C-alpha cells in the first residue's frame, strides 16, 4: 500500500455565522480554504510541476516526511518526482496550490487489496486547514468516476489525526495493524 498523510479540518470550529480560524488562516466552508492573498486551488499534477514538487518535498519537516514516506528523504530522484506527478489510466495525482506555491500533494493508483490506494501530504505550515481532507475528497471523486469502489491506505500507528479522520469519514473501514502501521481499507462514499 501507499503511505499517506491526510489532515482533516482543524483549528477553531466554524459556526454558521463565523468562519473557522486556523493559525491565522480562515476556512470559510468545507471545500474552500482562504488564506491571506487568496484561495488554495486543487488541480491535477502536470509534468511541468517537477521543480515545484522538489521544492515542496524539500520543505517538509522530517516528521511530515516520515508520516508520508515512512522515512526521511534527501533530494528526490528525477524518476521519483515523475512518479509523484504521473496522471494516466492507472494513477492520479493532485496538487494543492496557493498562487505559484505548492502546498499539498495527493496521489492514487490501482491497488491490489482495494480498487485504489492513496497517499496525501500537506506542507507543515498548511496543516490543520482542511487541505488534506479536500485533497482526499477530490481524489475519491475522481477515482469513483473511473469505477473505483474501495480505497486503501497505510497510516503510521501514531498518526492519531489521520486515524481519527479515517474513523469519521469511513466508520466501517477495516483497520489492520502491522509492524507499527495501520492498513486501512474502506468503501468510497457517495
LINFENLIN-V538696 format. One record per residue. N is the residue number from 1. RES is the residue in three letters. PSI is psi in degrees with one decimal (999 if undefined). BURIAL is # if it has 24 or more other C-alpha atoms within 12 Angstrom, else .. D_FIRST is the distance of its C-alpha to the first C-alpha in Angstrom with 2 decimals. Layout:
N/RES/PSI/BURIAL/D_FIRST + N/RES/PSI/BURIAL/D_FIRST
This chain:
1/UNK/160.7/#/0.00 + 2/UNK/157.4/#/3.78 + 3/UNK/147.2/#/6.60 + 4/UNK/152.8/#/9.28 + 5/UNK/113.4/#/12.94 + 6/UNK/139.0/#/14.89 + 7/UNK/121.5/#/18.50 + 8/UNK/168.8/#/20.75 + 9/UNK/143.7/#/24.45 + 10/UNK/-161.5/#/26.45 + 11/UNK/-157.7/./29.92 + 12/UNK/128.1/./33.02 + 13/UNK/147.5/./32.60 + 14/UNK/153.0/./34.40 + 15/UNK/176.4/./37.24 + 16/UNK/-32.7/./38.74 + 17/UNK/4.6/./41.26 + 18/UNK/128.3/./39.43 + 19/UNK/160.2/./36.20 + 20/UNK/145.8/#/33.65 + 21/UNK/126.2/#/34.15 + 22/UNK/94.4/#/31.23 + 23/UNK/43.9/./32.49 + 24/UNK/-7.9/./35.02 + 25/UNK/153.5/#/32.89 + 26/UNK/129.3/#/33.70 + 27/UNK/116.0/#/31.35 + 28/UNK/-18.2/#/33.58 + 29/UNK/175.0/./31.35 + 30/UNK/-32.3/#/27.85 + 31/UNK/7.9/./26.87 + 32/UNK/123.1/#/29.23 + 33/UNK/125.2/#/29.08 + 34/UNK/133.7/#/32.41 + 35/UNK/165.4/#/33.11 + 36/UNK/123.3/./36.33 + 37/UNK/0.0/./36.92 + 38/UNK/-176.1/./34.86 + 39/UNK/164.4/#/31.69 + 40/UNK/123.5/#/28.05 + 41/UNK/148.7/#/27.01 + 42/UNK/128.3/#/23.65 + 43/UNK/159.2/#/23.61 + 44/UNK/146.7/#/21.59 + 45/UNK/152.6/#/20.91 + 46/UNK/156.6/./23.47 + 47/UNK/-30.3/./23.99 + 48/UNK/7.1/./26.78 + 49/UNK/6.8/#/24.48 + 50/UNK/-48.5/#/23.66 + 51/UNK/-37.8/./26.13 + 52/UNK/-42.2/#/25.19 + 53/UNK/-34.8/#/21.49 + 54/UNK/-47.0/#/22.75 + 55/UNK/-43.1/./25.12 + 56/UNK/-50.3/#/22.63 + 57/UNK/-40.3/#/20.16 + 58/UNK/-25.2/#/23.27 + 59/UNK/-5.9/#/24.50 + 60/UNK/140.8/#/21.58 + 61/UNK/158.7/./22.61 + 62/UNK/-37.6/./21.09 + 63/UNK/-45.1/./19.84 + 64/UNK/-39.9/#/18.10 + 65/UNK/-44.4/#/16.65 + 66/UNK/-38.1/./15.33 + 67/UNK/-30.0/#/13.87 + 68/UNK/-45.8/#/12.00 + 69/UNK/-2.7/#/11.31 + 70/UNK/20.3/#/11.87 + 71/UNK/160.3/./15.00 + 72/UNK/167.8/./18.04 + 73/UNK/149.3/./18.67 + 74/UNK/-147.3/./21.87 + 75/UNK/123.5/./22.86 + 76/UNK/142.7/./19.96 + 77/UNK/161.3/./20.75 + 78/UNK/-39.4/./21.87 + 79/UNK/-36.6/./19.14 + 80/UNK/-44.4/./16.41 + 81/UNK/-45.2/#/18.43 + 82/UNK/-39.9/./18.83 + 83/UNK/-41.8/#/15.11 + 84/UNK/-21.7/#/14.83 + 85/UNK/-1.2/#/17.82 + 86/UNK/128.3/#/17.24 + 87/UNK/114.4/#/18.13 + 88/UNK/-162.8/./18.62 + 89/UNK/-17.4/./18.22 + 90/UNK/-22.5/./14.47 + 91/UNK/152.4/#/13.53 + 92/UNK/148.2/#/15.05 + 93/UNK/133.7/#/15.85 + 94/UNK/150.7/#/18.21 + 95/UNK/142.5/#/20.40 + 96/UNK/123.0/#/22.48 + 97/UNK/141.7/#/25.83 + 98/UNK/101.4/#/29.06 + 99/UNK/-122.8/./31.72 + 100/UNK/2.3/./30.61 + 101/UNK/123.7/#/28.32 + 102/UNK/124.8/#/24.53 + 103/UNK/-5.1/#/23.39 + 104/UNK/157.0/#/19.81 + 105/UNK/138.6/#/16.86 + 106/UNK/145.2/#/14.17 + 107/UNK/155.9/#/12.03 + 108/UNK/157.1/#/10.25 + 109/UNK/158.2/#/9.58 + 110/UNK/126.3/#/10.10 + 111/UNK/-179.7/#/7.37 + 112/UNK/-50.4/./8.19 + 113/UNK/-24.8/./8.35 + 114/UNK/161.1/#/9.16 + 115/UNK/-43.0/#/11.31 + 116/UNK/147.4/#/9.41 + 117/UNK/141.7/#/6.28 + 118/UNK/159.1/#/8.02 + 119/UNK/135.8/#/8.97 + 120/UNK/142.6/#/12.62 + 121/UNK/141.3/#/15.29 + 122/UNK/137.6/#/19.01 + 123/UNK/145.6/#/21.78 + 124/UNK/-48.7/#/23.32 + 125/UNK/-6.6/./26.62 + 126/UNK/-0.9/#/25.16 + 127/UNK/152.3/#/23.09 + 128/UNK/8.7/#/24.59 + 129/UNK/1.3/#/25.93 + 130/UNK/6.5/#/23.47 + 131/UNK/-38.6/#/21.98 + 132/UNK/-44.5/#/18.36 + 133/UNK/-40.8/#/19.21 + 134/UNK/-44.3/#/21.02 + 135/UNK/-44.3/#/18.18 + 136/UNK/-47.1/#/15.88 + 137/UNK/-43.9/#/18.86 + 138/UNK/-43.8/#/19.62 + 139/UNK/-41.4/#/16.16 + 140/UNK/-39.8/#/16.21 + 141/UNK/-43.2/#/19.77 + 142/UNK/-39.9/#/19.00 + 143/UNK/-41.6/#/16.11 + 144/UNK/-37.9/#/18.50 + 145/UNK/-24.6/./21.25 + 146/UNK/3.3/./19.34 + 147/UNK/-0.3/./19.07 + 148/UNK/140.2/#/15.71 + 149/UNK/-18.9/#/16.34 + 150/UNK/152.9/#/13.09 + 151/UNK/145.5/#/10.30 + 152/UNK/154.1/#/7.03 + 153/UNK/155.6/#/5.91 + 154/UNK/136.5/#/6.03 + 155/UNK/135.0/#/9.73 + 156/UNK/139.2/#/12.17 + 157/UNK/-25.3/#/14.59 + 158/UNK/4.2/./17.51 + 159/UNK/74.5/#/16.42 + 160/UNK/-32.1/./18.84 + 161/UNK/-48.2/#/19.27 + 162/UNK/-41.3/#/15.82 + 163/UNK/-36.8/#/15.84 + 164/UNK/-40.7/./19.32 + 165/UNK/-41.8/#/18.35 + 166/UNK/-45.5/#/15.76 + 167/UNK/-37.1/./18.61 + 168/UNK/-44.0/./21.06 + 169/UNK/-40.9/#/19.18 + 170/UNK/73.3/./17.65 + 171/UNK/-22.5/./20.03 + 172/UNK/13.1/./19.09 + 173/UNK/147.0/#/15.32 + 174/UNK/128.4/./14.08 + 175/UNK/122.7/#/12.95 + 176/UNK/124.2/./12.36 + 177/UNK/133.1/./13.08 + 178/UNK/113.8/./11.94 + 179/UNK/47.3/./13.42 + 180/UNK/1.5/./13.99 + 181/UNK/160.3/#/10.76 + 182/UNK/118.9/#/10.53 + 183/UNK/117.5/#/7.81 + 184/UNK/135.1/#/9.28 + 185/UNK/131.6/#/10.14 + 186/UNK/160.3/#/13.27 + 187/UNK/139.2/#/15.81 + 188/UNK/126.6/#/16.49 + 189/UNK/143.5/./19.92 + 190/UNK/999/./22.84
